[in-house]
Amino acid sequence: METIYRDYAPKGVKFYYIYKSLAHPELKGYINPLTLEERFMHVEEAKRTLGSKIPWLVDRMDNQIKHALGNKSNVELIVDPQGRVVHKLAWSDPEKLRNKLVELVGKVENPTQVEDLKMKMLPPPEVAARGVVPRLERPVTGHDYMRPVVRQPQWREGDEPFYAKLRAEADPSLLREGAGRLWIGFFMDPLYGVHWNNLTDPIRVMIDPPEGMTVSPARLVGPKPEVESDIDPREFLVDVTGGQPDRPLRVTAFYFACQDEEGWCKPLTQRYQLYLKHDHDGGNSPARSSYGHSAQ
């Protein structure tokens, strides 16, 4: 999404991107960040992979800007020097944008073309094998997909980053009626260049429900691929009954991660609280069965 601040001559027009929560987490392995620092790391990664020199503005962790813009993923705005929105589209349209800028500011002698931007569109770094562990297909009821649910990392200042990011989705019936299936996936975060260590025990996950709620199975063990390392997600499906939106499940993950460039492998224990309510900022998976092959 681009936000354009119109300014009067001689400064002309200023262009900005706004970083918000990801519209399509899992695309190319990227998952919604857990901290503001990680959002800034995503911006640096976007600069590297896109090659764009347009500066970025970063939304707050409570997604205030996203909500103010109507939760649209590709909004286009022109804001005048007084802060008034003089043009808005729910979906960016370059031709309409150029026409509006001509109307507001005037024509330019040599308009910028897409090829002038020389964008590189680089992939994330390949730190280990991909496509080793088959993806787990998430259930679909008719045309009703599972919905992302709210996750809260139990993280304190000074703790290790959450290298394996949790993403969870629930059946619509689980959100409405408290009974249904819950999918959870752990994704190695490309921001940190880490991978699974398959020479040790695979990831173990414990799900502890509050009183009156049941989860089956509640103790999970991930696959153990034959390769020494990989970056495929670890996914699980469980059945939940007695679900309540305001009483969290406690999810604890035990796993080994390695960072080859920095030369370390370590065991990690990381915890989340998982609420069975729709996370409207959680985005949508771009491809349920084609991880790593979707185009942005």
C-alpha atoms as an extended CHARMM CRD file, in Angstrom:
* protein
*
       296  EXT
         1         1  MET       CA              0.0000000000        0.0000000000        0.0000000000  PROA      1               0.0000000000
         2         2  GLU       CA              1.2710000000        3.4580000000       -0.8240000000  PROA      2               0.0000000000
         3         3  THR       CA              0.3710000000        6.6520000000        0.9860000000  PROA      3               0.0000000000
         4         4  ILE       CA              1.2000000000        9.7860000000       -0.9830000000  PROA      4               0.0000000000
         5         5  TYR       CA              1.6830000000       13.1650000000        0.6570000000  PROA      5               0.0000000000
         6         6  ARG       CA              1.1610000000       15.9820000000       -1.7860000000  PROA      6               0.0000000000
         7         7  ASP       CA              3.3670000000       18.9890000000       -1.1480000000  PROA      7               0.0000000000
         8         8  TYR       CA              3.6240000000       22.2040000000       -3.0810000000  PROA      8               0.0000000000
         9         9  ALA       CA              6.5320000000       23.1690000000       -5.3410000000  PROA      9               0.0000000000
        10        10  PRO       CA              9.4370000000       22.8630000000       -5.2190000000  PROA      10              0.0000000000
        11        11  LYS       CA              9.1550000000       19.6800000000       -3.1300000000  PROA      11              0.0000000000
        12        12  GLY       CA              6.5190000000       18.0110000000       -5.2930000000  PROA      12              0.0000000000
        13        13  VAL       CA              4.9510000000       14.7160000000       -4.2690000000  PROA      13              0.0000000000
        14        14  LYS       CA              6.2820000000       12.4120000000       -1.5460000000  PROA      14              0.0000000000
        15        15  PHE       CA              5.6030000000        8.6820000000       -1.7280000000  PROA      15              0.0000000000
        16        16  TYR       CA              5.4280000000        6.3020000000        1.2380000000  PROA      16              0.0000000000
        17        17  TYR       CA              4.6290000000        2.6690000000        1.8970000000  PROA      17              0.0000000000
        18        18  ILE       CA              2.7940000000        1.7880000000        5.1090000000  PROA      18              0.0000000000
        19        19  TYR       CA              3.6770000000       -1.4980000000        6.7730000000  PROA      19              0.0000000000
        20        20  LYS       CA              0.6240000000       -3.1210000000        8.3920000000  PROA      20              0.0000000000
        21        21  SER       CA             -0.1420000000       -6.6350000000        9.5920000000  PROA      21              0.0000000000
        22        22  LEU       CA              0.4330000000       -9.1480000000        6.8020000000  PROA      22              0.0000000000
        23        23  ALA       CA             -2.5470000000       -9.7550000000        4.5270000000  PROA      23              0.0000000000
        24        24  HSD       CA             -1.2210000000      -13.2000000000        3.5440000000  PROA      24              0.0000000000
        25        25  PRO       CA              0.9840000000      -14.6820000000        6.2670000000  PROA      25              0.0000000000
        26        26  GLU       CA              2.7220000000      -17.9050000000        5.2090000000  PROA      26              0.0000000000
        27        27  LEU       CA              3.4270000000      -16.3930000000        1.7870000000  PROA      27              0.0000000000
        28        28  LYS       CA              7.0760000000      -17.2820000000        1.0980000000  PROA      28              0.0000000000
        29        29  GLY       CA              7.3370000000      -18.3360000000        4.7350000000  PROA      29              0.0000000000
        30        30  TYR       CA              6.7680000000      -14.9230000000        6.3490000000  PROA      30              0.0000000000
        31        31  ILE       CA              4.5600000000      -14.8080000000        9.4550000000  PROA      31              0.0000000000
        32        32  ASN       CA              3.0440000000      -11.8200000000       11.2650000000  PROA      32              0.0000000000
        33        33  PRO       CA              5.6450000000      -10.3440000000       13.6610000000  PROA      33              0.0000000000
        34        34  LEU       CA              5.1840000000      -10.4630000000       17.4200000000  PROA      34              0.0000000000
        35        35  THR       CA              6.9770000000       -7.2030000000       18.2730000000  PROA      35              0.0000000000
        36        36  LEU       CA              7.3840000000       -3.7390000000       16.8080000000  PROA      36              0.0000000000
        37        37  GLU       CA             11.0870000000       -4.4540000000       16.3680000000  PROA      37              0.0000000000
        38        38  GLU       CA             10.1870000000       -7.4060000000       14.1330000000  PROA      38              0.0000000000
        39        39  ARG       CA              7.9300000000       -5.1610000000       12.0560000000  PROA      39              0.0000000000
        40        40  PHE       CA             10.9240000000       -2.9310000000       11.3950000000  PROA      40              0.0000000000
        41        41  MET       CA             12.9240000000       -6.0550000000       10.5070000000  PROA      41              0.0000000000
        42        42  HSD       CA             10.2030000000       -6.9200000000        7.9700000000  PROA      42              0.0000000000
        43        43  VAL       CA             10.5760000000       -3.4560000000        6.4580000000  PROA      43              0.0000000000
        44        44  GLU       CA             14.3130000000       -4.0130000000        6.0410000000  PROA      44              0.0000000000
        45        45  GLU       CA             13.5740000000       -7.3820000000        4.4440000000  PROA      45              0.0000000000
        46        46  ALA       CA             11.0810000000       -5.7080000000        2.0820000000  PROA      46              0.0000000000
        47        47  LYS       CA             13.7410000000       -3.1980000000        1.0600000000  PROA      47              0.0000000000
        48        48  ARG       CA             16.1410000000       -6.0580000000        0.3480000000  PROA      48              0.0000000000
        49        49  THR       CA             13.7070000000       -8.2250000000       -1.5720000000  PROA      49              0.0000000000
        50        50  LEU       CA             11.9300000000       -5.4680000000       -3.5050000000  PROA      50              0.0000000000
        51        51  GLY       CA             14.7930000000       -3.0770000000       -4.1090000000  PROA      51              0.0000000000
        52        52  SER       CA             12.4280000000       -0.1130000000       -3.7110000000  PROA      52              0.0000000000
        53        53  LYS       CA             13.8040000000        3.1410000000       -2.3260000000  PROA      53              0.0000000000
        54        54  ILE       CA             10.3830000000        4.5120000000       -1.3200000000  PROA      54              0.0000000000
        55        55  PRO       CA             10.4700000000        5.1290000000        2.4790000000  PROA      55              0.0000000000
        56        56  TRP       CA              8.2600000000        3.1740000000        4.8520000000  PROA      56              0.0000000000
        57        57  LEU       CA              5.9380000000        4.0980000000        7.6970000000  PROA      57              0.0000000000
        58        58  VAL       CA              5.2180000000        1.3600000000       10.2560000000  PROA      58              0.0000000000
        59        59  ASP       CA              1.8330000000        0.8220000000       11.8760000000  PROA      59              0.0000000000
        60        60  ARG       CA              1.6150000000        0.2310000000       15.6260000000  PROA      60              0.0000000000
        61        61  MET       CA              1.1920000000       -3.2560000000       17.0550000000  PROA      61              0.0000000000
        62        62  ASP       CA             -2.4740000000       -2.5110000000       17.7700000000  PROA      62              0.0000000000
        63        63  ASN       CA             -2.9100000000       -1.8840000000       14.0140000000  PROA      63              0.0000000000
        64        64  GLN       CA             -4.3870000000        1.5680000000       14.5240000000  PROA      64              0.0000000000
        65        65  ILE       CA             -3.6870000000        2.7330000000       10.9670000000  PROA      65              0.0000000000
        66        66  LYS       CA             -5.0110000000       -0.4970000000        9.4410000000  PROA      66              0.0000000000
        67        67  HSD       CA             -8.2770000000       -0.1060000000       11.3300000000  PROA      67              0.0000000000
        68        68  ALA       CA             -8.5730000000        3.5820000000       10.4450000000  PROA      68              0.0000000000
        69        69  LEU       CA             -8.1950000000        2.6680000000        6.7640000000  PROA      69              0.0000000000
        70        70  GLY       CA            -11.0790000000        0.2280000000        6.9400000000  PROA      70              0.0000000000
        71        71  ASN       CA             -8.8650000000       -2.8830000000        7.2600000000  PROA      71              0.0000000000
        72        72  LYS       CA             -8.1850000000       -2.8880000000        3.5230000000  PROA      72              0.0000000000
        73        73  SER       CA             -4.9340000000       -4.5030000000        2.4160000000  PROA      73              0.0000000000
        74        74  ASN       CA             -4.0110000000       -2.3330000000       -0.5820000000  PROA      74              0.0000000000
        75        75  VAL       CA             -5.4580000000        1.1110000000        0.1040000000  PROA      75              0.0000000000
        76        76  GLU       CA             -4.2000000000        4.0850000000       -1.8950000000  PROA      76              0.0000000000
        77        77  LEU       CA             -4.3410000000        7.6080000000       -0.4590000000  PROA      77              0.0000000000
        78        78  ILE       CA             -3.3770000000       11.1240000000       -1.3960000000  PROA      78              0.0000000000
        79        79  VAL       CA             -3.1130000000       13.4790000000        1.5720000000  PROA      79              0.0000000000
        80        80  ASP       CA             -2.7190000000       17.2250000000        1.1290000000  PROA      80              0.0000000000
        81        81  PRO       CA             -0.3450000000       19.4380000000        3.2080000000  PROA      81              0.0000000000
        82        82  GLN       CA             -3.1610000000       20.1270000000        5.6900000000  PROA      82              0.0000000000
        83        83  GLY       CA             -3.6150000000       16.4210000000        6.3530000000  PROA      83              0.0000000000
        84        84  ARG       CA             -6.8670000000       16.1150000000        4.4090000000  PROA      84              0.0000000000
        85        85  VAL       CA             -7.4980000000       12.9630000000        2.3780000000  PROA      85              0.0000000000
        86        86  VAL       CA             -8.1800000000       14.2240000000       -1.1470000000  PROA      86              0.0000000000
        87        87  HSD       CA             -8.1630000000       10.8340000000       -2.8880000000  PROA      87              0.0000000000
        88        88  LYS       CA             -8.7780000000        7.2940000000       -1.6410000000  PROA      88              0.0000000000
        89        89  LEU       CA             -9.1300000000        3.9060000000       -3.3260000000  PROA      89              0.0000000000
        90        90  ALA       CA             -9.8150000000        0.6360000000       -1.5050000000  PROA      90              0.0000000000
        91        91  TRP       CA             -7.5200000000       -1.0790000000       -4.0200000000  PROA      91              0.0000000000
        92        92  SER       CA             -4.5380000000        0.6940000000       -5.5400000000  PROA      92              0.0000000000
        93        93  ASP       CA             -4.8970000000        1.6210000000       -9.2170000000  PROA      93              0.0000000000
        94        94  PRO       CA             -1.7630000000        3.1870000000      -10.7820000000  PROA      94              0.0000000000
        95        95  GLU       CA             -3.6240000000        4.7480000000      -13.7200000000  PROA      95              0.0000000000
        96        96  LYS       CA             -6.2380000000        6.3990000000      -11.4920000000  PROA      96              0.0000000000
        97        97  LEU       CA             -3.4890000000        7.5660000000       -9.1480000000  PROA      97              0.0000000000
        98        98  ARG       CA             -1.5250000000        9.1870000000      -11.9720000000  PROA      98              0.0000000000
        99        99  ASN       CA             -4.6380000000       10.9050000000      -13.3240000000  PROA      99              0.0000000000
       100       100  LYS       CA             -5.4780000000       12.2590000000       -9.8820000000  PROA      100             0.0000000000
       101       101  LEU       CA             -1.9360000000       13.5390000000       -9.3420000000  PROA      101             0.0000000000
       102       102  VAL       CA             -2.0620000000       15.3030000000      -12.7100000000  PROA      102             0.0000000000
       103       103  GLU       CA             -5.3020000000       16.9370000000      -11.6100000000  PROA      103             0.0000000000
       104       104  LEU       CA             -3.9020000000       18.0180000000       -8.2380000000  PROA      104             0.0000000000
       105       105  VAL       CA             -0.2730000000       18.8220000000       -9.0300000000  PROA      105             0.0000000000
       106       106  GLY       CA              0.0680000000       18.9380000000      -12.8150000000  PROA      106             0.0000000000
       107       107  LYS       CA              1.8150000000       16.8900000000      -15.4630000000  PROA      107             0.0000000000
       108       108  VAL       CA              5.4940000000       15.9610000000      -15.2910000000  PROA      108             0.0000000000
       109       109  GLU       CA              7.7860000000       15.9680000000      -18.2890000000  PROA      109             0.0000000000
       110       110  ASN       CA              9.1600000000       12.4270000000      -17.8140000000  PROA      110             0.0000000000
       111       111  PRO       CA              6.6630000000       10.2550000000      -15.9060000000  PROA      111             0.0000000000
       112       112  THR       CA              8.1600000000        7.2860000000      -14.0500000000  PROA      112             0.0000000000
       113       113  GLN       CA              7.5300000000        3.8860000000      -15.6150000000  PROA      113             0.0000000000
       114       114  VAL       CA              7.4990000000        0.5710000000      -13.7280000000  PROA      114             0.0000000000
       115       115  GLU       CA             10.7350000000       -0.5220000000      -15.3990000000  PROA      115             0.0000000000
       116       116  ASP       CA             12.4220000000        2.6570000000      -14.1200000000  PROA      116             0.0000000000
       117       117  LEU       CA             12.0770000000        1.3540000000      -10.5590000000  PROA      117             0.0000000000
       118       118  LYS       CA             14.4000000000       -1.6030000000      -11.2630000000  PROA      118             0.0000000000
       119       119  MET       CA             12.7730000000       -3.7030000000       -8.5320000000  PROA      119             0.0000000000
       120       120  LYS       CA             14.6340000000       -6.9420000000       -7.8480000000  PROA      120             0.0000000000
       121       121  MET       CA             11.8980000000       -9.1180000000       -6.2630000000  PROA      121             0.0000000000
       122       122  LEU       CA             14.3600000000      -11.3870000000       -4.4400000000  PROA      122             0.0000000000
       123       123  PRO       CA             13.2090000000      -14.4860000000       -2.5210000000  PROA      123             0.0000000000
       124       124  PRO       CA             13.8700000000      -15.0590000000        1.1940000000  PROA      124             0.0000000000
       125       125  PRO       CA             17.2960000000      -16.5530000000        1.9710000000  PROA      125             0.0000000000
       126       126  GLU       CA             17.4160000000      -20.3370000000        1.5740000000  PROA      126             0.0000000000
       127       127  VAL       CA             18.9690000000      -21.5330000000        4.8200000000  PROA      127             0.0000000000
       128       128  ALA       CA             17.8950000000      -25.2050000000        4.6210000000  PROA      128             0.0000000000
       129       129  ALA       CA             15.8350000000      -27.6800000000        2.6170000000  PROA      129             0.0000000000
       130       130  ARG       CA             12.2260000000      -26.8880000000        1.7700000000  PROA      130             0.0000000000
       131       131  GLY       CA              9.4470000000      -29.2390000000        0.6580000000  PROA      131             0.0000000000
       132       132  VAL       CA             10.6270000000      -32.1240000000        2.8530000000  PROA      132             0.0000000000
       133       133  VAL       CA              7.5710000000      -32.3170000000        5.1350000000  PROA      133             0.0000000000
       134       134  PRO       CA              4.1850000000      -32.5010000000        3.3420000000  PROA      134             0.0000000000
       135       135  ARG       CA              1.7580000000      -29.7200000000        4.1720000000  PROA      135             0.0000000000
       136       136  LEU       CA             -1.2720000000      -30.5830000000        6.2760000000  PROA      136             0.0000000000
       137       137  GLU       CA             -4.5110000000      -29.7390000000        4.5070000000  PROA      137             0.0000000000
       138       138  ARG       CA             -6.8040000000      -27.6180000000        6.6350000000  PROA      138             0.0000000000
       139       139  PRO       CA            -10.4800000000      -28.6390000000        6.6890000000  PROA      139             0.0000000000
       140       140  VAL       CA            -12.9990000000      -26.6570000000        4.6580000000  PROA      140             0.0000000000
       141       141  THR       CA            -16.7530000000      -26.8030000000        5.2920000000  PROA      141             0.0000000000
       142       142  GLY       CA            -18.4060000000      -25.9670000000        1.9880000000  PROA      142             0.0000000000
       143       143  HSD       CA            -16.7650000000      -22.6480000000        1.1210000000  PROA      143             0.0000000000
       144       144  ASP       CA            -16.1280000000      -21.8250000000        4.7820000000  PROA      144             0.0000000000
       145       145  TYR       CA            -12.4070000000      -21.8170000000        5.5880000000  PROA      145             0.0000000000
       146       146  MET       CA            -10.8530000000      -21.9610000000        9.0140000000  PROA      146             0.0000000000
       147       147  ARG       CA            -10.2690000000      -18.5480000000       10.5540000000  PROA      147             0.0000000000
       148       148  PRO       CA             -7.1470000000      -17.2370000000       12.3080000000  PROA      148             0.0000000000
       149       149  VAL       CA             -7.4590000000      -16.9310000000       16.0670000000  PROA      149             0.0000000000
       150       150  VAL       CA             -5.7890000000      -14.5850000000       18.5250000000  PROA      150             0.0000000000
       151       151  ARG       CA             -2.3510000000      -15.5920000000       19.8010000000  PROA      151             0.0000000000
       152       152  GLN       CA             -0.4290000000      -13.8850000000       22.5810000000  PROA      152             0.0000000000
       153       153  PRO       CA              3.2500000000      -14.7790000000       22.9990000000  PROA      153             0.0000000000
       154       154  GLN       CA              4.4020000000      -15.0470000000       26.5860000000  PROA      154             0.0000000000
       155       155  TRP       CA              7.4880000000      -12.9870000000       25.9100000000  PROA      155             0.0000000000
       156       156  ARG       CA              9.4040000000      -10.6060000000       28.1280000000  PROA      156             0.0000000000
       157       157  GLU       CA             12.1420000000       -8.1010000000       27.4130000000  PROA      157             0.0000000000
       158       158  GLY       CA             15.4270000000       -9.9620000000       27.1340000000  PROA      158             0.0000000000
       159       159  ASP       CA             13.9010000000      -13.3200000000       26.1560000000  PROA      159             0.0000000000
       160       160  GLU       CA             15.0040000000      -15.1680000000       23.0310000000  PROA      160             0.0000000000
       161       161  PRO       CA             13.0380000000      -14.2300000000       19.9010000000  PROA      161             0.0000000000
       162       162  PHE       CA             10.2620000000      -16.6270000000       18.9470000000  PROA      162             0.0000000000
       163       163  TYR       CA             12.1410000000      -18.2290000000       16.0730000000  PROA      163             0.0000000000
       164       164  ALA       CA              9.2830000000      -20.6620000000       15.3280000000  PROA      164             0.0000000000
       165       165  LYS       CA              6.1740000000      -18.5150000000       15.0080000000  PROA      165             0.0000000000
       166       166  LEU       CA              2.8040000000      -20.0090000000       15.9210000000  PROA      166             0.0000000000
       167       167  ARG       CA             -0.1610000000      -19.5090000000       13.6220000000  PROA      167             0.0000000000
       168       168  ALA       CA             -3.5260000000      -21.0260000000       14.5560000000  PROA      168             0.0000000000
       169       169  GLU       CA             -6.8780000000      -21.3090000000       12.7920000000  PROA      169             0.0000000000
       170       170  ALA       CA            -10.2370000000      -22.6260000000       14.0010000000  PROA      170             0.0000000000
       171       171  ASP       CA            -13.3190000000      -24.1330000000       12.4090000000  PROA      171             0.0000000000
       172       172  PRO       CA            -16.1800000000      -21.6280000000       12.1670000000  PROA      172             0.0000000000
       173       173  SER       CA            -18.1710000000      -24.0500000000       14.3390000000  PROA      173             0.0000000000
       174       174  LEU       CA            -15.4950000000      -23.8990000000       17.0330000000  PROA      174             0.0000000000
       175       175  LEU       CA            -15.7230000000      -20.1150000000       17.1100000000  PROA      175             0.0000000000
       176       176  ARG       CA            -19.5430000000      -20.1050000000       17.0890000000  PROA      176             0.0000000000
       177       177  GLU       CA            -20.4420000000      -23.0990000000       19.1940000000  PROA      177             0.0000000000
       178       178  GLY       CA            -17.2880000000      -24.0460000000       21.0900000000  PROA      178             0.0000000000
       179       179  ALA       CA            -16.7620000000      -27.3980000000       19.3530000000  PROA      179             0.0000000000
       180       180  GLY       CA            -14.6790000000      -28.1330000000       16.2810000000  PROA      180             0.0000000000
       181       181  ARG       CA            -11.1780000000      -28.5260000000       14.9480000000  PROA      181             0.0000000000
       182       182  LEU       CA             -8.1700000000      -26.3460000000       15.6580000000  PROA      182             0.0000000000
       183       183  TRP       CA             -5.1620000000      -26.1960000000       13.3410000000  PROA      183             0.0000000000
       184       184  ILE       CA             -1.8330000000      -24.9860000000       14.6930000000  PROA      184             0.0000000000
       185       185  GLY       CA              1.3460000000      -24.4870000000       12.7190000000  PROA      185             0.0000000000
       186       186  PHE       CA              4.8670000000      -23.4610000000       13.6840000000  PROA      186             0.0000000000
       187       187  PHE       CA              6.8530000000      -21.6180000000       10.9970000000  PROA      187             0.0000000000
       188       188  MET       CA             10.5690000000      -20.9340000000       11.1380000000  PROA      188             0.0000000000
       189       189  ASP       CA             10.8620000000      -17.1740000000       10.7650000000  PROA      189             0.0000000000
       190       190  PRO       CA             12.9690000000      -16.1170000000        7.7200000000  PROA      190             0.0000000000
       191       191  LEU       CA             13.8940000000      -12.9100000000        9.5630000000  PROA      191             0.0000000000
       192       192  TYR       CA             16.3370000000      -14.8590000000       11.7320000000  PROA      192             0.0000000000
       193       193  GLY       CA             17.8010000000      -17.2980000000        9.1860000000  PROA      193             0.0000000000
       194       194  VAL       CA             17.0050000000      -20.2810000000       11.4160000000  PROA      194             0.0000000000
       195       195  HSD       CA             16.0940000000      -23.8880000000       10.6360000000  PROA      195             0.0000000000
       196       196  TRP       CA             14.9100000000      -27.0260000000       12.4010000000  PROA      196             0.0000000000
       197       197  ASN       CA             17.6040000000      -29.3140000000       13.7990000000  PROA      197             0.0000000000
       198       198  ASN       CA             16.4850000000      -32.8200000000       12.7510000000  PROA      198             0.0000000000
       199       199  LEU       CA             19.4300000000      -34.5430000000       14.4310000000  PROA      199             0.0000000000
       200       200  THR       CA             17.6990000000      -34.0460000000       17.7850000000  PROA      200             0.0000000000
       201       201  ASP       CA             14.1800000000      -34.7350000000       19.0550000000  PROA      201             0.0000000000
       202       202  PRO       CA             11.4010000000      -33.2340000000       16.9170000000  PROA      202             0.0000000000
       203       203  ILE       CA              9.2150000000      -30.3950000000       18.1300000000  PROA      203             0.0000000000
       204       204  ARG       CA              6.8970000000      -31.2740000000       21.0300000000  PROA      204             0.0000000000
       205       205  VAL       CA              3.8000000000      -29.2300000000       21.7590000000  PROA      205             0.0000000000
       206       206  MET       CA              1.6520000000      -29.2540000000       24.9090000000  PROA      206             0.0000000000
       207       207  ILE       CA             -1.8170000000      -27.7110000000       24.8660000000  PROA      207             0.0000000000
       208       208  ASP       CA             -3.2850000000      -27.0410000000       28.3040000000  PROA      208             0.0000000000
       209       209  PRO       CA             -6.9610000000      -26.0160000000       28.2000000000  PROA      209             0.0000000000
       210       210  PRO       CA             -8.7690000000      -24.2140000000       31.0030000000  PROA      210             0.0000000000
       211       211  GLU       CA            -11.2440000000      -26.0900000000       33.1780000000  PROA      211             0.0000000000
       212       212  GLY       CA            -14.3200000000      -27.1810000000       31.2430000000  PROA      212             0.0000000000
       213       213  MET       CA            -12.5380000000      -27.2740000000       27.8700000000  PROA      213             0.0000000000
       214       214  THR       CA            -11.0300000000      -30.3920000000       26.3110000000  PROA      214             0.0000000000
       215       215  VAL       CA             -8.3970000000      -30.7710000000       23.5850000000  PROA      215             0.0000000000
       216       216  SER       CA             -7.5990000000      -34.0560000000       21.8650000000  PROA      216             0.0000000000
       217       217  PRO       CA             -4.8120000000      -34.8300000000       21.4260000000  PROA      217             0.0000000000
       218       218  ALA       CA             -3.2530000000      -32.3700000000       23.8510000000  PROA      218             0.0000000000
       219       219  ARG       CA              0.3020000000      -33.6910000000       23.5480000000  PROA      219             0.0000000000
       220       220  LEU       CA              1.7790000000      -33.4490000000       20.0540000000  PROA      220             0.0000000000
       221       221  VAL       CA              5.0480000000      -34.5850000000       18.4640000000  PROA      221             0.0000000000
       222       222  GLY       CA              6.2310000000      -33.3120000000       15.1040000000  PROA      222             0.0000000000
       223       223  PRO       CA              7.7690000000      -35.3050000000       12.2530000000  PROA      223             0.0000000000
       224       224  LYS       CA             11.4400000000      -36.2900000000       12.1480000000  PROA      224             0.0000000000
       225       225  PRO       CA             12.6000000000      -35.8880000000        8.5340000000  PROA      225             0.0000000000
       226       226  GLU       CA             15.5770000000      -37.8580000000        7.2720000000  PROA      226             0.0000000000
       227       227  VAL       CA             17.4230000000      -34.6950000000        6.2470000000  PROA      227             0.0000000000
       228       228  GLU       CA             19.5870000000      -32.9880000000        8.8770000000  PROA      228             0.0000000000
       229       229  SER       CA             17.7220000000      -29.6790000000        8.6270000000  PROA      229             0.0000000000
       230       230  ASP       CA             14.7690000000      -28.0240000000        6.9080000000  PROA      230             0.0000000000
       231       231  ILE       CA             12.4670000000      -25.0070000000        7.1590000000  PROA      231             0.0000000000
       232       232  ASP       CA              9.0850000000      -26.6070000000        6.4820000000  PROA      232             0.0000000000
       233       233  PRO       CA              6.2750000000      -25.7630000000        8.9160000000  PROA      233             0.0000000000
       234       234  ARG       CA              5.2400000000      -28.2280000000       11.6290000000  PROA      234             0.0000000000
       235       235  GLU       CA              1.4490000000      -28.5690000000       11.6240000000  PROA      235             0.0000000000
       236       236  PHE       CA             -1.1570000000      -30.2780000000       13.7960000000  PROA      236             0.0000000000
       237       237  LEU       CA             -4.9400000000      -30.7190000000       13.9280000000  PROA      237             0.0000000000
       238       238  VAL       CA             -6.7480000000      -31.1920000000       17.2440000000  PROA      238             0.0000000000
       239       239  ASP       CA            -10.3720000000      -31.4620000000       18.3380000000  PROA      239             0.0000000000
       240       240  VAL       CA            -11.7280000000      -28.9810000000       20.8770000000  PROA      240             0.0000000000
       241       241  THR       CA            -14.9380000000      -29.0980000000       22.9030000000  PROA      241             0.0000000000
       242       242  GLY       CA            -16.2260000000      -26.6280000000       25.4530000000  PROA      242             0.0000000000
       243       243  GLY       CA            -14.3630000000      -23.7760000000       23.7630000000  PROA      243             0.0000000000
       244       244  GLN       CA            -14.7810000000      -20.3360000000       25.3070000000  PROA      244             0.0000000000
       245       245  PRO       CA            -13.5070000000      -17.1770000000       23.5580000000  PROA      245             0.0000000000
       246       246  ASP       CA            -12.2850000000      -15.3960000000       26.6950000000  PROA      246             0.0000000000
       247       247  ARG       CA            -10.4860000000      -18.3250000000       28.3510000000  PROA      247             0.0000000000
       248       248  PRO       CA             -7.1620000000      -19.0690000000       26.6590000000  PROA      248             0.0000000000
       249       249  LEU       CA             -5.4770000000      -22.3210000000       25.8220000000  PROA      249             0.0000000000
       250       250  ARG       CA             -1.8780000000      -22.4480000000       27.0070000000  PROA      250             0.0000000000
       251       251  VAL       CA              0.4140000000      -23.6830000000       24.2320000000  PROA      251             0.0000000000
       252       252  THR       CA              4.0190000000      -24.6450000000       25.0010000000  PROA      252             0.0000000000
       253       253  ALA       CA              6.4830000000      -25.6150000000       22.2730000000  PROA      253             0.0000000000
       254       254  PHE       CA              9.8010000000      -27.4060000000       22.8470000000  PROA      254             0.0000000000
       255       255  TYR       CA             12.1210000000      -27.4700000000       19.8520000000  PROA      255             0.0000000000
       256       256  PHE       CA             15.7100000000      -27.1620000000       18.6370000000  PROA      256             0.0000000000
       257       257  ALA       CA             16.6950000000      -24.3460000000       16.2770000000  PROA      257             0.0000000000
       258       258  CYS       CA             19.9600000000      -23.6530000000       14.4730000000  PROA      258             0.0000000000
       259       259  GLN       CA             21.4620000000      -20.5460000000       12.8980000000  PROA      259             0.0000000000
       260       260  ASP       CA             24.3570000000      -21.5830000000       10.6880000000  PROA      260             0.0000000000
       261       261  GLU       CA             25.7010000000      -18.1220000000        9.8880000000  PROA      261             0.0000000000
       262       262  GLU       CA             26.0430000000      -17.2940000000       13.5920000000  PROA      262             0.0000000000
       263       263  GLY       CA             27.0890000000      -20.8420000000       14.4200000000  PROA      263             0.0000000000
       264       264  TRP       CA             24.5860000000      -21.9030000000       17.0650000000  PROA      264             0.0000000000
       265       265  CYS       CA             22.0420000000      -24.6390000000       17.7760000000  PROA      265             0.0000000000
       266       266  LYS       CA             19.9780000000      -24.5090000000       20.9420000000  PROA      266             0.0000000000
       267       267  PRO       CA             16.9400000000      -26.0260000000       22.6450000000  PROA      267             0.0000000000
       268       268  LEU       CA             14.0720000000      -23.6080000000       23.1650000000  PROA      268             0.0000000000
       269       269  THR       CA             10.8830000000      -23.5340000000       25.2070000000  PROA      269             0.0000000000
       270       270  GLN       CA              8.3680000000      -20.9090000000       24.1330000000  PROA      270             0.0000000000
       271       271  ARG       CA              4.8200000000      -20.2800000000       25.2700000000  PROA      271             0.0000000000
       272       272  TYR       CA              1.6590000000      -18.7310000000       23.8850000000  PROA      272             0.0000000000
       273       273  GLN       CA             -1.8640000000      -18.0680000000       25.0280000000  PROA      273             0.0000000000
       274       274  LEU       CA             -4.3910000000      -18.9040000000       22.3430000000  PROA      274             0.0000000000
       275       275  TYR       CA             -7.8830000000      -17.3910000000       22.3750000000  PROA      275             0.0000000000
       276       276  LEU       CA            -10.6780000000      -19.0400000000       20.4060000000  PROA      276             0.0000000000
       277       277  LYS       CA            -11.8800000000      -15.8450000000       18.7920000000  PROA      277             0.0000000000
       278       278  HSD       CA            -11.3660000000      -14.5600000000       15.2830000000  PROA      278             0.0000000000
       279       279  ASP       CA             -8.2370000000      -12.4800000000       14.8290000000  PROA      279             0.0000000000
       280       280  HSD       CA             -9.3970000000       -9.9050000000       12.2760000000  PROA      280             0.0000000000
       281       281  ASP       CA             -5.7770000000       -8.7970000000       11.8030000000  PROA      281             0.0000000000
       282       282  GLY       CA             -4.5550000000      -12.3740000000       11.2700000000  PROA      282             0.0000000000
       283       283  GLY       CA             -4.7280000000      -12.3240000000        7.4650000000  PROA      283             0.0000000000
       284       284  ASN       CA             -5.5170000000      -15.2320000000        5.1610000000  PROA      284             0.0000000000
       285       285  SER       CA             -3.2820000000      -18.0650000000        4.0510000000  PROA      285             0.0000000000
       286       286  PRO       CA             -2.5530000000      -17.5140000000        0.3230000000  PROA      286             0.0000000000
       287       287  ALA       CA             -2.3820000000      -21.1940000000       -0.6130000000  PROA      287             0.0000000000
       288       288  ARG       CA             -3.4190000000      -24.1090000000        1.5860000000  PROA      288             0.0000000000
       289       289  SER       CA             -1.4230000000      -26.6960000000       -0.3000000000  PROA      289             0.0000000000
       290       290  SER       CA              1.2650000000      -24.8020000000       -2.2340000000  PROA      290             0.0000000000
       291       291  TYR       CA              3.5500000000      -23.4450000000        0.4680000000  PROA      291             0.0000000000
       292       292  GLY       CA              6.4610000000      -21.5500000000       -0.9660000000  PROA      292             0.0000000000
       293       293  HSD       CA              5.1160000000      -21.4930000000       -4.5230000000  PROA      293             0.0000000000
       294       294  SER       CA              2.6450000000      -18.6140000000       -4.3550000000  PROA      294             0.0000000000
       295       295  ALA       CA              3.3820000000      -15.3650000000       -6.1170000000  PROA      295             0.0000000000
       296       296  GLN       CA              3.0740000000      -12.1100000000       -4.2300000000  PROA      296             0.0000000000
